[in-house]
Amino acid sequence: MENTDKKESEFKSLNALAEVSAEKEAEERERQASETKAGLHPLKHKFVFWYTRRTPGVRTQTSYEDNIKKIVEFSTVEGFWVCYCHLARPAALPSPTDLHLFKEGIRPLWEDSANCNGGKWILRFKKAVSGRFWEDLVLALIGDQLDFGDNICGAVLSIRFNEDILSVWNRNASDHQAVMALRDAIKRQLKLPHGYLMEYKAHNASLRDNSSYRNTWLRG
C-alpha cells in the first residue's frame, strides 16, 4: 500500500511538472509572437543580468543571496543590445565581482531548484582577454548556439585579482552526455585551443566545501 501511494504521489508530481512546463512554453510562444508582431527579434528565452560585489576581507551577516542585485532583463535582440551597451566591460569591474546572465526564473544560486542537481564548466582566462571570451559566450547563450541548450541555466563572469573566470551552469550534473556535449560546444563556440583544459564542478560539491572553484574535475 505504501509503495502504491508513493508511486501515485510521484505520478502526480510528474503531471504537475509537465503542466507547468506546457504552460511556460505557451507563454513563451505568446511572448515571441507578440514581439515579432511589434517588429522585434525575439530570443528563445528571456534572460536576466545580475551583479554581485563583495568587499574583500570584510565579513558581514549579509548572505550571498542578499548581495545579488538584479540589473536588467530582456527577451529580444534589440533589448539585449540596449542593455549590454550600457554594462561595464570586465576590465572596468572591480575585484572581486560577479556578473551573472541567467534565464528568467532561475536565480544564480547553487540552491535554486533549477541549479541544485546541476554543476558548471569553468574556464580561466588572463584578464587581458577575458572580455572577448565573455562577450562570445554571452552571444552564444542568448542565441541558443550551445548544444543541449535547454539544459543550460546561465553563465557567470567572476572578476578576481589574478585572473577572470567564466562558468556555464547546467541543470543535471549526472547527465554525462549533456555535460560533455556542453563542454565541446563551449570549446567550439569560443574557439579555444585544442589542449585547453576545462574544469567541472557539481553544485552539491560546492555546497559541501563552500567553494565555487576549488577541488574541480579537470577535463581536456
Residue frames as a rotation matrix with the C-alpha (Angstrom) as fourth column:
MET 1
0.570 0.822 0.000 0.00
0.822 -0.570 0.000 0.00
0.000 0.000 -1.000 0.00
GLU 2
0.431 -0.499 -0.752 2.84
0.181 -0.768 0.614 2.35
-0.884 -0.401 -0.241 0.88
ASN 3
-0.641 -0.710 0.292 4.56
0.386 0.031 0.922 1.71
-0.663 0.704 0.254 -2.47
THR 4
-0.145 0.694 0.705 1.30
0.979 0.000 0.202 2.37
0.140 0.720 -0.680 -4.31
ASP 5
0.778 0.430 -0.457 0.83
0.542 -0.828 0.143 5.69
-0.317 -0.359 -0.878 -2.51
LYS 6
0.003 -0.886 -0.464 4.43
0.126 -0.460 0.879 6.64
-0.992 -0.061 0.110 -3.28
LYS 7
-0.691 -0.236 0.683 4.04
0.657 0.189 0.730 5.85
-0.301 0.953 0.024 -6.98
GLU 8
0.291 0.886 0.361 0.78
0.943 -0.329 0.046 7.78
0.159 0.327 -0.932 -7.12
SER 9
0.665 -0.118 -0.738 2.46
0.298 -0.864 0.406 10.78
-0.685 -0.489 -0.539 -5.47
GLU 10
-0.444 -0.894 -0.058 5.39
0.199 -0.162 0.966 10.63
-0.874 0.417 0.250 -7.94
PHE 11
-0.427 0.368 0.826 2.94
0.904 0.190 0.383 10.36
-0.016 0.910 -0.414 -10.84
LYS 12
0.676 0.725 -0.132 1.05
0.732 -0.681 0.008 13.45
-0.084 -0.101 -0.991 -9.64
SER 13
0.315 -0.655 -0.687 4.31
0.121 -0.690 0.713 15.35
-0.941 -0.308 -0.139 -9.24
LEU 14
-0.683 -0.579 0.445 5.39
0.460 0.133 0.878 14.48
-0.567 0.805 0.175 -12.78
ASN 15
-0.012 0.780 0.626 2.00
0.985 -0.098 0.141 15.53
0.171 0.619 -0.767 -14.13
ALA 16
0.757 0.269 -0.595 2.22
0.467 -0.860 0.205 18.82
-0.456 -0.433 -0.777 -12.25
LEU 17
-0.169 -0.912 -0.374 5.71
0.098 -0.393 0.914 19.48
-0.981 0.118 0.155 -13.66
ALA 18
-0.635 -0.014 0.773 4.51
0.745 0.253 0.617 18.65
-0.204 0.967 -0.150 -17.17
GLU 19
0.438 0.880 0.184 1.60
0.896 -0.443 -0.018 21.08
0.066 0.172 -0.983 -16.80
VAL 20
0.571 -0.321 -0.755 3.90
0.172 -0.853 0.493 23.86
-0.802 -0.412 -0.432 -15.56
SER 21
-0.528 -0.837 0.143 6.30
0.256 0.003 0.967 23.19
-0.810 0.547 0.213 -18.45
ALA 22
-0.343 0.492 0.800 3.48
0.938 0.135 0.319 23.25
0.049 0.860 -0.508 -21.02
GLU 23
0.717 0.635 -0.288 2.13
0.670 -0.742 0.029 26.48
-0.196 -0.214 -0.957 -19.55
LYS 24
0.202 -0.744 -0.637 5.57
0.052 -0.641 0.766 28.11
-0.978 -0.188 -0.091 -19.66
GLU 25
-0.686 -0.444 0.576 6.08
0.538 0.223 0.813 27.01
-0.490 0.868 0.086 -23.27
ALA 26
0.152 0.841 0.519 2.71
0.980 -0.198 0.033 28.51
0.131 0.504 -0.854 -24.20
GLU 27
0.753 0.081 -0.653 3.67
0.334 -0.902 0.273 31.79
-0.567 -0.423 -0.707 -22.51
GLU 28
-0.281 -0.942 -0.183 6.99
0.136 -0.228 0.964 31.83
-0.950 0.246 0.192 -24.39
ARG 29
-0.536 0.147 0.832 5.23
0.838 0.218 0.501 31.28
-0.108 0.965 -0.239 -27.73
GLU 30
0.581 0.813 0.043 2.79
0.814 -0.581 -0.007 34.07
0.019 0.039 -0.999 -26.95
ARG 31
0.466 -0.504 -0.727 5.64
0.136 -0.772 0.621 36.41
-0.874 -0.388 -0.291 -25.99
GLN 32
-0.579 -0.771 0.263 7.60
0.340 0.065 0.938 35.63
-0.741 0.633 0.224 -29.15
ALA 33
-0.184 0.608 0.772 4.54
0.978 0.037 0.204 36.15
0.095 0.793 -0.602 -31.35
SER 34
0.780 0.505 -0.370 3.81
0.573 -0.814 0.096 39.49
-0.253 -0.287 -0.924 -29.70
GLU 35
0.169 -0.812 -0.559 7.41
0.020 -0.564 0.825 40.69
-0.985 -0.150 -0.079 -30.07
THR 36
-0.641 -0.350 0.683 7.58
0.632 0.264 0.729 39.57
-0.435 0.899 0.052 -33.71
LYS 37
0.265 0.852 0.452 4.34
0.957 -0.289 -0.017 41.45
0.116 0.437 -0.892 -34.41
ALA 38
0.813 -0.002 -0.583 5.94
0.242 -0.909 0.339 44.55
-0.530 -0.417 -0.739 -32.89
GLY 39
0.878 -0.479 -0.023 8.80
-0.181 -0.288 -0.940 44.28
0.443 0.829 -0.340 -35.40
LEU 40
0.298 -0.782 0.547 11.32
-0.929 -0.107 0.354 42.95
-0.218 -0.614 -0.759 -32.86
HIS 41
0.057 -0.383 -0.922 13.51
-0.490 0.794 -0.360 39.84
0.870 0.473 -0.142 -32.95
PRO 42
0.707 0.332 0.624 12.53
-0.699 0.203 0.685 37.59
0.101 -0.921 0.376 -30.02
LEU 43
-0.533 -0.846 -0.013 15.07
-0.800 0.508 -0.320 35.35
0.277 -0.160 -0.947 -28.30
LYS 44
-0.255 0.424 -0.869 14.17
0.049 0.903 0.427 31.75
0.966 0.066 -0.251 -27.49
HIS 45
0.079 0.216 -0.973 14.40
0.957 0.258 0.135 32.57
0.280 -0.942 -0.186 -23.78
LYS 46
0.759 0.117 0.641 14.03
-0.074 -0.962 0.264 35.64
0.647 -0.247 -0.721 -21.62
PHE 47
0.021 -0.870 -0.493 17.24
0.762 0.333 -0.555 36.49
0.647 -0.364 0.670 -19.72
VAL 48
0.977 0.196 0.085 18.27
0.084 -0.716 0.693 38.48
0.197 -0.670 -0.716 -16.66
PHE 49
-0.048 -0.991 0.124 21.61
0.201 -0.131 -0.971 40.13
0.978 -0.021 0.206 -15.84
TRP 50
0.940 0.217 -0.262 22.58
0.285 -0.082 0.955 40.06
0.186 -0.973 -0.139 -12.14
TYR 51
0.169 -0.895 0.413 25.53
-0.180 -0.440 -0.880 41.67
0.969 0.075 -0.235 -10.33
THR 52
0.879 0.017 -0.477 27.39
0.449 0.310 0.838 40.75
0.162 -0.951 0.265 -7.14
ARG 53
0.138 -0.850 0.508 30.02
-0.153 -0.525 -0.837 42.92
0.979 0.038 -0.202 -5.48
ARG 54
0.831 0.087 -0.550 31.65
0.488 0.362 0.794 41.82
0.268 -0.928 0.259 -2.25
THR 55
0.664 -0.621 0.416 34.12
-0.666 -0.745 -0.047 43.76
0.339 -0.246 -0.908 -0.13
PRO 56
0.310 -0.599 -0.738 37.30
0.151 0.797 -0.584 41.67
0.939 0.070 0.338 0.20
GLY 57
-0.652 -0.712 -0.262 38.40
0.295 0.080 -0.952 40.89
0.698 -0.698 0.158 3.74
VAL 58
-0.708 0.481 0.517 35.16
-0.699 -0.582 -0.415 42.11
0.101 -0.655 0.748 5.32
ARG 59
-0.800 0.470 -0.372 32.84
0.456 0.880 0.131 39.59
0.389 -0.065 -0.919 6.97
THR 60
-0.685 0.666 0.297 29.23
-0.725 -0.664 -0.183 40.63
0.075 -0.340 0.937 7.46
GLN 61
-0.549 0.590 0.592 25.97
-0.053 0.683 -0.729 38.90
-0.834 -0.432 -0.343 8.29
THR 62
0.199 0.629 -0.751 24.67
-0.829 -0.301 -0.471 39.71
-0.523 0.717 0.462 4.84
SER 63
0.257 -0.045 0.965 24.13
0.203 0.979 -0.008 36.49
-0.945 0.198 0.261 2.91
TYR 64
-0.805 -0.564 0.183 25.45
0.235 -0.021 0.972 35.92
-0.544 0.826 0.149 -0.59
GLU 65
-0.270 0.791 0.548 21.88
0.961 0.187 0.204 35.91
0.059 0.582 -0.811 -1.85
ASP 66
0.592 0.513 -0.621 21.25
0.616 -0.786 -0.063 39.37
-0.520 -0.345 -0.781 -0.41
ASN 67
-0.168 -0.771 -0.615 24.31
-0.010 -0.622 0.783 40.67
-0.986 0.138 0.096 -2.27
ILE 68
-0.697 -0.052 0.715 22.98
0.668 0.315 0.674 39.59
-0.260 0.948 -0.185 -5.66
LYS 69
-0.261 0.571 -0.778 21.34
-0.140 -0.820 -0.555 42.53
-0.955 -0.036 0.294 -7.42
LYS 70
0.159 0.427 0.890 19.14
0.862 0.379 -0.336 42.27
-0.481 0.821 -0.308 -10.48
ILE 71
-0.722 -0.496 -0.482 20.31
0.190 -0.812 0.551 44.70
-0.665 0.307 0.681 -13.16
VAL 72
-0.268 0.588 -0.763 18.04
-0.880 -0.472 -0.054 44.26
-0.392 0.657 0.644 -16.18
GLU 73
-0.193 0.258 0.947 16.01
0.241 0.948 -0.209 41.69
-0.951 0.187 -0.245 -18.10
PHE 74
-0.306 0.085 -0.948 15.50
-0.849 -0.475 0.231 41.33
-0.431 0.876 0.218 -21.85
SER 75
0.073 0.408 0.910 13.82
0.070 0.908 -0.413 38.99
-0.995 0.094 0.037 -24.32
THR 76
0.949 0.212 0.234 14.71
0.249 -0.045 -0.968 40.38
-0.195 0.976 -0.095 -27.76
VAL 77
0.131 -0.926 0.353 17.87
0.975 0.056 -0.216 41.03
0.180 0.373 0.910 -29.74
GLU 78
0.088 -0.032 0.996 17.14
0.224 -0.973 -0.051 44.74
0.971 0.228 -0.079 -29.60
GLY 79
0.895 0.317 0.312 16.57
-0.229 -0.272 0.935 44.64
0.381 -0.908 -0.171 -25.84
PHE 80
0.670 -0.717 -0.195 19.85
0.719 0.561 0.410 42.83
-0.184 -0.414 0.891 -25.32
TRP 81
-0.128 -0.815 0.565 21.95
0.870 -0.366 -0.330 45.38
0.475 0.450 0.756 -27.18
VAL 82
0.416 0.342 0.843 20.25
-0.045 -0.918 0.395 48.31
0.908 -0.202 -0.366 -25.46
CYS 83
0.973 -0.011 0.229 21.25
-0.229 -0.020 0.973 47.00
-0.007 -1.000 -0.022 -22.02
TYR 84
0.623 -0.779 0.066 24.56
0.761 0.623 0.181 45.36
-0.182 -0.063 0.981 -22.97
CYS 85
0.167 -0.564 0.809 25.95
0.592 -0.598 -0.540 48.58
0.788 0.569 0.234 -24.44
HIS 86
0.434 0.067 0.898 25.50
-0.477 -0.829 0.292 50.23
0.764 -0.555 -0.328 -21.04
LEU 87
0.983 -0.122 -0.137 27.10
0.184 0.614 0.767 47.47
-0.009 -0.779 0.626 -18.97
ALA 88
0.465 -0.885 0.001 30.64
-0.807 -0.423 0.412 48.00
-0.364 -0.192 -0.911 -17.72
ARG 89
0.535 -0.376 -0.757 33.23
-0.425 0.654 -0.626 45.88
0.730 0.656 0.190 -19.51
PRO 90
0.799 -0.200 -0.567 35.17
0.496 0.752 0.434 43.25
0.340 -0.628 0.700 -17.50
ALA 91
-0.197 -0.976 0.094 38.33
0.757 -0.213 -0.618 45.36
0.623 -0.051 0.781 -17.47
ALA 92
-0.420 0.083 0.904 36.44
-0.272 -0.962 -0.038 48.15
0.866 -0.262 0.427 -15.70
LEU 93
0.664 0.739 -0.115 34.90
-0.158 0.289 0.944 45.96
0.731 -0.608 0.309 -12.98
PRO 94
0.026 -0.656 0.755 36.49
-0.968 -0.205 -0.144 45.84
0.249 -0.727 -0.640 -9.50
SER 95
-0.145 -0.153 -0.978 37.70
-0.014 0.988 -0.152 42.61
0.989 -0.009 -0.146 -7.91
PRO 96
-0.934 0.142 0.328 36.00
0.262 0.896 0.358 40.56
-0.243 0.421 -0.874 -6.57
THR 97
-0.320 0.852 -0.414 32.88
-0.782 -0.485 -0.392 40.98
-0.535 0.199 0.821 -8.70
ASP 98
-0.723 0.189 0.664 30.47
0.425 0.880 0.212 38.52
-0.544 0.435 -0.717 -10.33
LEU 99
-0.446 0.633 -0.632 28.31
-0.833 -0.552 0.036 39.29
-0.326 0.543 0.774 -13.35
HIS 100
-0.645 0.301 0.702 25.58
0.172 0.953 -0.250 36.70
-0.744 -0.041 -0.666 -13.97
LEU 101
-0.498 0.584 -0.641 23.45
-0.866 -0.297 0.403 36.05
0.045 0.756 0.653 -17.05
PHE 102
-0.897 0.228 0.377 20.63
0.078 0.924 -0.374 33.57
-0.434 -0.307 -0.847 -16.35
LYS 103
-0.635 0.764 0.116 17.38
0.327 0.130 0.936 32.51
0.700 0.632 -0.332 -17.92
GLU 104
-0.369 0.592 0.716 14.36
-0.739 -0.655 0.161 34.21
0.564 -0.469 0.679 -16.38
GLY 105
0.690 0.723 0.040 13.08
-0.556 0.494 0.669 32.38
0.463 -0.484 0.742 -13.32
ILE 106
0.608 -0.582 -0.540 16.49
0.652 0.754 -0.079 30.95
0.453 -0.304 0.838 -12.37
ARG 107
0.925 -0.336 0.179 18.46
-0.378 -0.765 0.522 32.70
-0.039 -0.550 -0.834 -9.64
PRO 108
0.327 -0.883 -0.335 22.28
-0.330 0.225 -0.917 32.47
0.885 0.411 -0.218 -9.81
LEU 109
0.029 -0.225 0.974 22.42
-0.995 0.084 0.049 30.34
-0.093 -0.971 -0.222 -6.65
TRP 110
-0.858 -0.402 -0.321 23.51
-0.427 0.904 0.010 26.73
0.286 0.146 -0.947 -6.14
GLU 111
-0.832 0.517 0.201 20.35
0.108 0.507 -0.855 26.08
-0.543 -0.690 -0.478 -4.13
ASP 112
-0.305 0.766 -0.567 17.89
-0.877 -0.457 -0.146 27.27
-0.371 0.453 0.811 -6.79
SER 113
0.320 0.534 0.783 15.58
-0.281 0.842 -0.460 24.45
-0.905 -0.072 0.420 -7.88
ALA 114
0.970 0.023 -0.242 16.87
-0.243 0.150 -0.958 24.65
0.015 0.988 0.151 -11.47
ASN 115
0.287 -0.956 -0.061 20.52
-0.732 -0.178 -0.658 24.51
0.618 0.233 -0.751 -10.34
CYS 116
0.342 -0.191 0.920 20.58
-0.901 0.211 0.378 22.24
-0.266 -0.959 -0.101 -7.28
ASN 117
0.692 -0.079 0.718 21.13
0.087 0.996 0.026 19.00
-0.717 0.044 0.696 -9.26
GLY 118
0.937 -0.270 0.223 23.50
0.207 -0.089 -0.974 20.59
0.283 0.959 -0.028 -11.75
GLY 119
0.285 -0.907 -0.309 27.01
0.691 -0.029 0.722 21.93
-0.664 -0.420 0.619 -11.97
LYS 120
0.883 0.007 -0.469 29.21
-0.238 -0.855 -0.461 24.20
-0.405 0.519 -0.753 -14.03
TRP 121
0.474 -0.785 0.399 32.01
0.858 0.310 -0.409 24.18
0.198 0.536 0.821 -16.55
ILE 122
0.747 -0.305 -0.591 34.82
0.172 -0.770 0.615 26.53
-0.643 -0.561 -0.522 -15.51
LEU 123
0.493 -0.608 0.622 37.18
0.769 -0.030 -0.639 28.45
0.407 0.793 0.452 -17.79
ARG 124
0.505 -0.425 -0.751 40.08
0.481 -0.584 0.654 30.56
-0.717 -0.691 -0.090 -16.52
PHE 125
0.545 -0.277 0.791 41.49
0.732 -0.303 -0.610 33.44
0.409 0.912 0.038 -18.57
LYS 126
-0.601 -0.733 -0.319 44.10
0.792 -0.599 -0.116 36.14
-0.106 -0.322 0.941 -18.28
LYS 127
-0.022 0.669 -0.743 42.47
0.504 -0.635 -0.586 39.47
-0.863 -0.387 -0.323 -17.57
ALA 128
-0.614 -0.309 -0.726 43.60
-0.357 -0.712 0.605 40.94
-0.704 0.631 0.327 -20.89
VAL 129
-0.911 0.205 -0.357 41.48
-0.279 0.331 0.902 38.51
0.303 0.921 -0.244 -22.93
SER 130
-0.807 0.590 -0.024 38.55
0.453 0.592 -0.666 37.64
-0.379 -0.549 -0.745 -20.66
GLY 131
-0.327 0.715 -0.618 36.27
-0.358 -0.699 -0.619 40.38
-0.875 0.019 0.484 -22.03
ARG 132
-0.449 0.118 -0.886 36.31
-0.889 0.043 0.456 38.96
0.092 0.992 0.086 -25.54
PHE 133
-0.893 0.094 -0.439 35.60
0.069 0.995 0.072 35.41
0.444 0.034 -0.895 -24.36
TRP 134
-0.697 0.676 -0.238 32.81
0.296 -0.030 -0.955 36.63
-0.653 -0.736 -0.179 -22.08
GLU 135
-0.257 0.611 -0.749 31.10
-0.732 -0.629 -0.262 38.50
-0.632 0.481 0.608 -24.92
ASP 136
-0.599 -0.007 -0.801 31.38
-0.663 0.565 0.491 35.48
0.449 0.825 -0.344 -27.23
LEU 137
-0.931 0.250 -0.268 29.89
0.349 0.824 -0.446 33.28
0.109 -0.508 -0.854 -24.52
VAL 138
-0.526 0.764 -0.374 27.01
-0.064 -0.474 -0.878 35.70
-0.848 -0.439 0.298 -23.86
LEU 139
-0.274 0.400 -0.875 26.15
-0.934 -0.327 0.143 35.86
-0.228 0.856 0.463 -27.57
ALA 140
-0.769 -0.046 -0.637 26.25
-0.291 0.913 0.287 32.06
0.568 0.406 -0.716 -27.86
LEU 141
-0.888 0.424 -0.178 23.99
0.374 0.442 -0.815 31.72
-0.267 -0.790 -0.551 -24.82
ILE 142
-0.294 0.832 -0.470 21.28
-0.282 -0.545 -0.789 34.17
-0.913 -0.100 0.395 -25.83
GLY 143
-0.190 0.169 -0.967 21.44
-0.980 -0.094 0.177 32.94
-0.061 0.981 0.183 -29.43
ASP 144
0.605 0.439 0.664 20.89
-0.511 0.854 -0.099 29.33
-0.611 -0.279 0.741 -28.29
GLN 145
0.472 -0.530 -0.705 24.09
-0.781 0.120 -0.613 28.27
0.409 0.840 -0.357 -30.06
LEU 146
-0.567 -0.718 0.404 25.25
-0.824 0.488 -0.289 25.70
0.010 -0.497 -0.868 -27.48
ASP 147
-0.425 0.374 -0.824 24.27
-0.159 0.866 0.475 22.02
0.891 0.333 -0.309 -27.70
PHE 148
-0.223 0.475 -0.851 21.72
0.861 0.505 0.057 20.79
0.457 -0.721 -0.522 -25.13
GLY 149
-0.696 -0.116 0.709 20.71
0.034 -0.991 -0.130 24.45
0.717 -0.066 0.693 -24.72
ASP 150
0.350 0.906 0.237 17.61
-0.306 -0.129 0.943 23.62
0.885 -0.403 0.232 -22.67
ASN 151
0.564 -0.234 -0.792 19.95
0.710 0.628 0.319 22.05
0.422 -0.742 0.520 -20.09
ILE 152
-0.552 -0.809 0.200 21.79
0.635 -0.564 -0.528 25.37
0.540 -0.165 0.825 -19.63
CYS 153
0.325 0.645 -0.691 20.77
0.937 -0.316 0.146 27.66
-0.125 -0.696 -0.708 -16.78
GLY 154
1.000 -0.018 0.006 23.13
-0.018 -0.994 -0.107 30.59
0.008 0.107 -0.994 -17.29
ALA 155
0.276 -0.959 0.060 26.69
0.714 0.163 -0.681 31.87
0.644 0.231 0.730 -17.20
VAL 156
0.913 -0.049 -0.405 28.87
0.305 -0.579 0.756 33.79
-0.272 -0.814 -0.514 -14.75
LEU 157
0.301 -0.864 0.403 31.85
0.269 -0.329 -0.905 36.11
0.915 0.380 0.133 -15.17
SER 158
0.863 -0.087 -0.498 33.92
0.496 -0.041 0.867 36.21
-0.096 -0.995 0.008 -11.97
ILE 159
0.520 -0.694 0.499 36.42
-0.152 -0.650 -0.745 39.05
0.841 0.312 -0.443 -11.77
ARG 160
0.865 -0.310 -0.395 39.29
0.492 0.365 0.791 38.08
-0.101 -0.878 0.468 -9.47
PHE 161
0.656 -0.617 -0.435 42.66
-0.254 -0.723 0.643 39.60
-0.711 -0.311 -0.631 -8.59
ASN 162
-0.341 -0.940 0.024 44.95
-0.376 0.160 0.913 37.48
-0.861 0.302 -0.408 -10.75
GLU 163
-0.983 0.092 0.161 42.54
0.186 0.486 0.854 36.08
0.001 0.869 -0.494 -13.36
ASP 164
-0.327 0.943 -0.068 38.96
-0.920 -0.334 -0.205 36.17
-0.216 -0.004 0.976 -14.59
ILE 165
-0.913 0.051 0.404 36.80
0.031 0.998 -0.055 33.06
-0.406 -0.038 -0.913 -14.52
LEU 166
-0.361 0.830 -0.425 33.90
-0.896 -0.183 0.404 32.18
0.258 0.526 0.810 -16.82
SER 167
-0.900 0.119 0.420 31.47
-0.055 0.924 -0.379 29.44
-0.433 -0.364 -0.825 -15.85
VAL 168
-0.468 0.779 -0.418 28.48
-0.684 -0.020 0.730 27.89
0.560 0.627 0.541 -17.62
TRP 169
-0.663 0.292 0.689 25.85
-0.556 0.424 -0.715 26.33
-0.501 -0.857 -0.119 -15.37
ASN 170
-0.564 0.513 -0.647 23.78
-0.434 0.483 0.761 23.31
0.703 0.710 -0.050 -16.39
ARG 171
0.216 0.859 0.464 20.78
-0.883 -0.031 0.469 21.59
0.417 -0.511 0.751 -14.81
ASN 172
0.950 0.272 0.151 21.93
-0.307 0.898 0.316 18.00
-0.050 -0.347 0.937 -14.46
ALA 173
0.119 -0.990 0.078 25.44
-0.977 -0.103 0.186 17.08
-0.176 -0.098 -0.979 -13.36
SER 174
-0.177 -0.162 0.971 24.69
-0.291 0.951 0.106 13.35
-0.940 -0.263 -0.215 -13.64
ASP 175
0.865 0.441 0.239 23.75
0.123 0.275 -0.953 13.51
-0.487 0.854 0.184 -17.35
HIS 176
0.010 -0.998 0.054 27.23
0.300 0.055 0.952 12.72
-0.954 0.007 0.300 -18.64
GLN 177
-0.142 -0.031 0.989 26.27
0.983 0.109 0.145 13.05
-0.113 0.994 0.015 -22.31
ALA 178
0.760 0.509 0.404 24.81
0.551 -0.834 0.014 16.52
0.344 0.212 -0.915 -21.85
VAL 179
0.765 -0.529 -0.369 27.71
0.057 -0.514 0.856 17.64
-0.642 -0.675 -0.363 -19.66
MET 180
-0.213 -0.921 0.326 30.35
0.463 0.198 0.864 16.56
-0.860 0.335 0.385 -22.18
ALA 181
0.047 0.311 0.949 28.37
0.989 -0.147 -0.001 17.88
0.140 0.939 -0.314 -25.16
LEU 182
0.957 0.281 -0.076 28.19
0.291 -0.932 0.218 21.26
-0.010 -0.231 -0.973 -23.43
ARG 183
0.316 -0.923 -0.221 31.97
0.117 -0.193 0.974 21.21
-0.942 -0.333 0.047 -22.90
ASP 184
-0.373 -0.474 0.798 32.54
0.802 0.268 0.534 20.51
-0.467 0.839 0.280 -26.60
ALA 185
0.432 0.629 0.646 30.08
0.853 -0.518 -0.066 23.22
0.293 0.580 -0.760 -27.65
ILE 186
0.886 -0.168 -0.432 31.76
0.111 -0.829 0.549 25.80
-0.450 -0.534 -0.716 -25.42
LYS 187
-0.084 -0.991 0.102 35.18
0.295 0.073 0.953 24.93
-0.952 0.111 0.286 -26.85
ARG 188
-0.275 0.039 0.961 33.83
0.954 0.137 0.268 25.17
-0.121 0.990 -0.075 -30.38
GLN 189
0.690 0.655 0.309 31.96
0.685 -0.728 0.014 28.45
0.233 0.202 -0.951 -29.91
LEU 190
0.870 -0.386 -0.307 34.83
-0.113 -0.762 0.638 30.18
-0.480 -0.520 -0.707 -28.11
LYS 191
0.795 -0.581 -0.174 37.43
-0.092 0.168 -0.981 28.68
0.599 0.797 0.081 -30.49
LEU 192
0.708 -0.521 0.477 39.56
-0.588 -0.059 0.807 27.51
-0.392 -0.851 -0.348 -27.58
PRO 193
-0.191 -0.865 -0.463 42.97
-0.964 0.255 -0.080 25.92
0.187 0.431 -0.883 -28.25
HIS 194
0.217 0.292 -0.932 42.92
-0.369 0.908 0.199 22.15
0.904 0.301 0.304 -28.72
GLY 195
-0.353 -0.487 -0.799 44.80
0.482 0.637 -0.601 21.46
0.802 -0.597 0.011 -25.47
TYR 196
-0.485 0.183 0.855 42.81
-0.588 -0.792 -0.164 23.90
0.647 -0.582 0.492 -23.32
LEU 197
-0.765 0.175 -0.620 41.82
0.490 0.783 -0.384 22.27
0.418 -0.597 -0.685 -20.01
MET 198
-0.155 0.790 0.593 38.33
-0.503 -0.579 0.641 22.93
0.850 -0.199 0.488 -18.70
GLU 199
-0.990 -0.138 0.003 37.16
-0.063 0.434 -0.899 22.19
0.123 -0.890 -0.439 -15.16
TYR 200
-0.119 0.991 -0.065 33.79
-0.158 0.046 0.986 20.90
0.980 0.127 0.151 -13.97
LYS 201
-0.991 -0.133 -0.016 32.23
-0.005 0.158 -0.987 21.02
0.134 -0.978 -0.157 -10.54
ALA 202
-0.214 0.957 -0.197 28.80
0.643 0.290 0.709 19.88
0.736 0.025 -0.677 -9.34
HIS 203
-0.062 0.248 0.967 26.90
-0.412 -0.889 0.201 22.40
0.909 -0.386 0.157 -7.23
ASN 204
0.912 0.394 -0.115 26.38
-0.069 0.424 0.903 19.87
0.404 -0.816 0.414 -4.42
ALA 205
0.245 -0.911 -0.331 30.19
0.918 0.328 -0.223 19.64
0.312 -0.249 0.917 -4.16
SER 206
-0.432 -0.346 0.833 30.33
0.188 -0.938 -0.292 23.45
0.882 0.031 0.470 -3.97
LEU 207
0.491 0.700 0.518 27.79
-0.442 -0.313 0.841 23.37
0.751 -0.642 0.155 -1.16
ARG 208
0.823 -0.199 -0.531 29.85
0.484 0.736 0.474 20.79
0.296 -0.647 0.702 0.74
ASP 209
-0.054 -0.949 -0.311 33.14
0.998 -0.061 0.012 22.69
-0.031 -0.310 0.950 0.61
ASN 210
0.636 0.429 -0.642 31.60
0.484 -0.869 -0.101 26.18
-0.601 -0.246 -0.760 0.32
SER 211
-0.317 -0.800 -0.509 33.71
-0.146 -0.490 0.860 26.95
-0.937 0.347 0.039 -2.72
SER 212
0.700 0.590 -0.402 32.95
-0.434 -0.095 -0.896 27.65
-0.567 0.801 0.190 -6.37
TYR 213
0.734 -0.438 -0.518 36.32
-0.584 -0.019 -0.812 26.92
0.346 0.899 -0.270 -7.91
ARG 214
-0.316 -0.835 0.451 38.34
-0.937 0.348 -0.013 24.64
-0.146 -0.427 -0.893 -5.61
ASN 215
-0.567 -0.004 0.824 38.50
-0.220 0.965 -0.146 20.83
-0.794 -0.264 -0.547 -5.93
THR 216
0.316 0.684 -0.658 37.27
-0.827 -0.141 -0.544 20.76
-0.465 0.716 0.521 -9.51
TRP 217
0.386 -0.126 0.914 37.29
0.342 0.940 -0.015 17.91
-0.857 0.318 0.406 -12.00
LEU 218
-0.221 -0.574 -0.788 39.83
-0.584 -0.570 0.578 18.63
-0.781 0.588 -0.210 -14.76
ARG 219
0.307 0.343 0.888 38.88
0.501 0.734 -0.458 17.59
-0.809 0.586 0.053 -18.27
GLY 220
-0.690 -0.665 -0.285 40.60
0.077 -0.459 0.885 18.34
-0.719 0.589 0.368 -21.57
